[in-house]
Structure formats: structure tokens, C-alpha cells
């Protein structure tokens, strides 16, 4: 299993508030090490890796998580709590 976290970077260069909260929650639960990659959806840059992933999966809110199984299938989680419950719990 490979987990990619997509975080939003706002025009002023700061992280979105919900992205920071999700990261803090994963750290507090001791689960941050399960996140294999972090990519950025840069506001105003549709070519950024995170924006491309959002477009591919039909997600327009951050943070979100793309979980790729060992068989190559991908599942998207838009809730850190659901990710923890279903995949990291």
C-alpha cells in the first residue's frame, strides 16, 4: 500500500488550515510515517502535481489522500478520519 497526501498551498505561500490540521492529527496519532508522499496542489497552478491528481480523481478540496493498493488500484479519501479508520486503524 502506498499513500499520497495532497495538500493545498495558497497564493500567499501558506498551507491551507485543514491541511495543517490533518497533518497535526496524523502526527498526534503517531501515523504520519504511513504517508509515503506529500504533493502540493498549488493555488493558481493547474500544472502542479496535486492539482493534476485532484482533476484525475474529481476532487477539488484539500487535503485528500490517494491510496494505491498492491494490485495497483487507487482509492481516494477526502477525510483523514476515514483514512485512519479504514486503512490505518
C-alpha positions in Angstrom: 0.0 0.0 0.0 1.2 3.5 -0.9 -0.4 6.6 0.5 -0.1 10.0 -1.1 -1.3 13.1 0.8 -2.3 16.0 -1.4 -2.0 19.4 0.4 -3.0 22.8 -0.8 -0.6 25.7 -0.9 -2.4 29.1 -1.1 -1.3 32.0 -3.3 0.5 33.6 -0.3 2.6 30.5 0.1 0.9 29.2 3.2 -0.6 25.8 3.7 -4.4 25.6 3.9 -5.7 25.4 7.5 -7.4 22.0 7.0 -4.2 20.5 5.6 -2.2 21.6 8.6 -4.9 20.2 10.9 -4.8 16.8 9.1 -1.0 16.7 9.3 -1.1 17.6 13.0 -3.8 14.9 13.6 -1.7 12.2 11.9 1.4 13.2 13.9 -0.5 13.2 17.2 -1.8 9.7 16.5 1.7 8.5 15.5 0.5 7.7 12.0 2.4 10.2 9.9 5.0 7.7 9.0 2.4 5.8 6.9 2.2 8.7 4.5 4.6 7.8 1.7 4.4 11.0 -0.3 3.1 14.6 0.0 2.3 16.5 -3.1 1.1 20.1 -3.4 -1.9 21.5 -5.1 -0.7 25.0 -5.7 -3.5 27.5 -5.9 -3.5 29.1 -9.4 -1.2 26.4 -10.9 -3.2 23.8 -12.7 0.1 22.1 -13.7 1.1 21.4 -10.1 1.1 17.7 -9.2 -1.6 18.0 -6.6 -3.9 19.8 -9.0 -3.4 17.1 -11.6 -4.3 14.4 -9.0 -7.4 16.3 -8.0 -8.5 16.6 -11.6 -7.8 12.9 -12.2 -9.9 11.8 -9.2 -12.6 14.5 -9.3 -11.5 16.1 -6.0 -11.5 19.9 -5.6 -10.8 20.1 -1.8 -7.7 19.5 0.1 -6.4 17.7 1.9 -7.1 14.4 0.3 -5.3 11.0 0.2 -4.7 8.6 -2.7 -4.2 5.1 -1.5 -2.7 2.7 -4.1 -3.1 -0.9 -3.3 -0.5 -3.6 -4.0 -2.7 -4.6 -7.0 -2.4 -1.0 -8.5 -6.0 0.1 -7.7 -6.4 3.5 -6.2 -8.9 4.8 -3.7 -9.4 8.4 -2.7 -10.1 9.6 0.8 -11.2 13.1 1.4 -11.3 12.7 5.2 -8.3 12.0 7.4 -10.6 10.4 10.0 -12.0 7.9 7.4 -8.5 7.2 6.1 -7.4 6.4 9.7 -10.4 4.2 10.4 -10.4 2.2 7.2 -6.7 2.0 6.4 -4.5 2.9 9.4 -6.7 1.9 12.3 
